[in-house]
Structure formats: C-alpha cells, structure tokens
C-alpha cells in the first residue's frame, strides 16, 4: 500500500463525485489538486527512483514532467477562473497531462515490473483516471456559473 496515497482519501463514489459544500477559497481546497499533488509525490518517491538508468531521458523524464504539471496547471487555471477560456485551457491541459501520466504508468508497470511495485502503479493509474474525470466535471460545472468573478472570489 502507498503511505500517502489511498483511494479512500479521494472524495469519489464510483464514477460520481461527492459534492462538497465547503467554499473554495484557494486551488489548494480543490480535491483534484490535493489528489494529484499526492500522486506526484508518490511517483517521485516510489516509481522514479526504481526506473533503469537508460530511461532517464525518456520515460523517467516524461513521467517527472507530466506528474508535476498537473497540480501546477490546476493552480494556474484557478487564478484565471474568472475567464472562461483561460480557465478551460488550463483545466484541459491538466486533463491531458493526467492522461499522459496514466499512459506512462502503464508503460512503467508493463516494461519494468521487476523494478517497480505493480500495485503502486495500478493505484496511481486509478488516482489519475479519477483525477481526469474530476477535471472534466470541474470544467463542466464551471461552465454553468454566469458571474465567475462574484462566485469565485
């Protein structure tokens, strides 16, 4: 099991998200930010150190960059939440990086099962799959707000 990462920490029931009534004051209040940040830390602690040296400029580098990008894009998008296109661009980019991370984790699991714990990879794949769904639902929900500046402040 992963120390910092357990699927029970996710506020998801099946494919449906629980609706939190807490006001979002910062990007750090978003479950998807918290989950992807924990996922990134697990990738750095449990996956990257175990990959072979010949992957340093390919799979290791790609997984390092994509897992780090997701929480950064969420934070950046949150700062542009009053702009529909600005917010959507960052959320779409975060979703793309999340999907890219999923593919890289599948590759790690399938190519280097002797080096890494396959269960950790599977849990991370699930986390990023859920995160991609959260990002998609966040983009849809945000689309419904008419006065973004007043609501998001």
N, C-alpha and C positions, 0 to 999 in steps of 0.2 A: 504493500500500500504506500501511497505517497503521503509524506508527512503534512505538507502544507496544502495539498490538493485532495479533496474528497468530493465526489459528486453530490453528496448530501449538502455541501456548502452552497450549491447552486440553488437559486430560487426558481426552480423549474419543476413542473409536474408533467411528465411525459413530454409532449411537444408544445404544451401550453405554459405560458409564463404566469406566475402569480402576480397579481397587481399589488404593488406596494403603495400605500397611502402617504408614505414619507415624502416630504418636499425635497426635490433635488436642488441642492444649492451649489454643488460642485460636480465636476466629472468624476471625482472620487466617490460620490454617492451612487453612481451607476453600477449595478451588479455586473454588467458586462465588462466594465473597466476592471473591477476587482477580480473577476474570474480570469480575464486574460492576463492580468498582471501576475497572478499566482501561477498561471500556466507558463508564462515566460520564465519565472523564477525556477520552476521545476525543469523546464527544458535546459536551462543553464546549469542547474545543479546535478541533474540525473542523466541527461541524454548527451549533451555536447562533449563532456569530458571522456565519454566512452567510445566516441567515434574514432575510426582509424585516422592516422596522420595524413594518408593520401586523400582524405575527404576535406581537408582544412580549407581549400579554396573553392569547394563546390558545395556539397550537402551541408557541411558544418556552417559555412558562411551564410548560405541561404536560409537555413533554419534560424540562425542567430538573428539575421536581419528581419525576417518575416515575423518572428515571435515578438521581437522588440517593437516593431512598427505598430502593432495593433493597439496597445494602450496609448501610445503616442498619438495616433490618428483619432482615437476617441476623445482624448483631451483637447486636441486641436479643433476637432469638429464641434465640441461643446462650446468653445469660445466663439464659434461662428453660428451658434444655434438660432440667432435672430435672422439669419439669411437662409432662405430655403435651399438655394443652390449650393451655398457654401457648406452648410451642414450636411446635405445629402452627399456631396462629393467626398467628404472625409469619412462618413459612415460607409459609403460604397467601397472606398479604398480599404477601410479596416476589414470589411467583409471579404474582400479579395485576398488580403494578406492572411486572414484566418483560414480561408480555403487553401491557400498556398501552403500554410503551415500543416494542414491536415495531410496534404499530399506528401510533404517532406517526412512527416512522422510515419506514414505508411511505408515510405521507402526505407527509412531507418529500421523499422520493425522487420521488413522483409529481407533487406540486404545484410543487416548486421545483428541478427538475433543472438549471435554468440557474444556480442559486445554489450548489448543493452537489454534491459528488462522489458519484455514484450507487453507485460501487464501495464507498466507505466505508460508505454506508447499508446496502448488501447484507451486508457483513461484520459490521456491528453487528447487523443483523437475525438473522444466523446465530448470533452470540455470544449474544444474548438468548434465542433459541429453545433453544439448548443449555443455557443457564442455567436456563430454566424447567423443562427436563427434569431437570437436576441437582437442583433444588429439590424436584421431585416425588419423585425417587428418594431424596433425603435424608429426606424426610418418611416414606416407606415403610420405609426402613432403620431410622430412629429408633424406629418403632413396634415393632420386634422386640426392643428392649432392655427387659429386665424391671426392672433396678435402675438407673435413669438416674443417680442421684447417684453411685453407686460407679463406673460405667463412664465417666462424662463428666468426672470430676474431674481 
